[in-house]
Structure formats: C-alpha cells, structure tokens
Amino acid sequence: MRVRVGTAGGHAAVVAAVAMLLGGCAGAADDDGKTSASASAHPSAGAKGAAAGDTGKKAAAAARGGTLGPAGSACELPVSFDVAKDWKPKSIDAEKELAQISQGEDDDLAAELAAAMLRQGPVTAACEIDAKPSGTIGFLRVWKGKPGDADAGGVLRAFVAAEKGAGKAEYHSFKTGGGVPAVEVEYVSTDKALEETKKESAFAVGTPDGPVVLHLGGMDTQEHDEMLPAFELAKQTLKLS
C-alpha cells in the first residue's frame, strides 16, 4: 500500500509519522499460471518455476525465530504463527494512532491519508514484522477485521481491491499447517508514477474474532521473493489462538 503526497506542512508531517509506524514498504506477488504449465510440460523447468513465479507455493519455510499471537507475545492476535528467525515484530494499535493523529491535525486530508495507511479495505493494521534484521528489506504485516466478517475469500478480495494499482490477482484455497481454512492471493501492484511493477502475496483466514490477513511486502520483486520462506513459515504454522 503506497501513499505519496506532494503537499507540504501538516500533510507531510502526518504521512511521515504514519510511514515510520508502518515502515513505508510494500511488495507484491504475480500470476504463476504460465510457470506451472511450463513446469508440468518440462520437468527440468520445475526448479526454475519454484525459484520464480511459483515460489509463493513451493518455497521452503524459514527457520523459526518465535511465535506471535498468544497472550504475552509481541503481537496478541486471533491467530498464532511462527515468525522467521531475526525478523522483528511490532504491535500496531491503529485505532489509537488514528485518534492521536485526528486530535493533532485539523486537516481532513491529512487524517484521510493516515487512515489509508492504517486501513485497507475491511481490515486494520495490527502487527508488523520487519525483515531488515535478517538482511532483507520488507515486512510481513497482519491486518484484522471486525467480528462477524468471517468470509476469508471475500475479505481478501476487498483487501486487494482497496490497493491502488493491484491487478492480475490469482486466488486459491488451502489449509494452514494448523488446519485453518484459508484463501491465498498472488498479484502484481503497479506504481504508475514510478513505472514499477512488483509482486505481492497475502492470505486470509476467518476467526471467531474476525478475519485476519497476512500480507508480504518488499522493496521490489527480488526482495519479495527472498522473503517468501518467512511467508511460507507463517502458512505452515498458523492456527487459531
């Protein structure tokens, strides 16, 4: 999710503050249909497929560095999952941040920009796991929805639709290692101003406390692909808290 502002003064200050909170990075994932077809037709292409467009499904899981979700962990969530070694988690109280921003700013546009960085579609930022300590630039972010919105597929589609420049989305259903039904999406995000297209990956699950979306972002497609083992670890270990 990207927000860029050319306005000076209060607008820039608010956006900078929220960008610092969320780290200011976004990544992407693209359609792997052609890669899968090629790999099945040519067995020797399987390794190349797994290292490129199909990595989201076949990447090996990263080494475990801890568990998020349970009470007392860095981010208390409706789900729990393992975090890759050396990745640093930080809880986000989006409602508190939005309240502080609205109290400190009389500018409706500034508040709207801040909200756009803390909310995406039907979900709100809840946790950010920073990859930088592990040597890559990007984040695995956790977003939460309100209780009752348990349709993981619908929530994930609304999440992607709310991202400007998102396209070529491919969805599929699976079960996490903890047995939770989930829906995953791989798509591309295009920044027209910078003329850049990046891969993005996310998956969503429904819980009694509302839907949860995990989104993997990076500086660019290469960073995204290098972080896929952390994404795979979350998929393989996620269960309801």
Summary of the structure (lengths in Angstrom):
residues: 241
radius of gyration: 17.5
end to end distance: 27.3
largest distance: 60.8
contacts: 833
relative contact order: 0.21
helix: 36%
strand: 31%
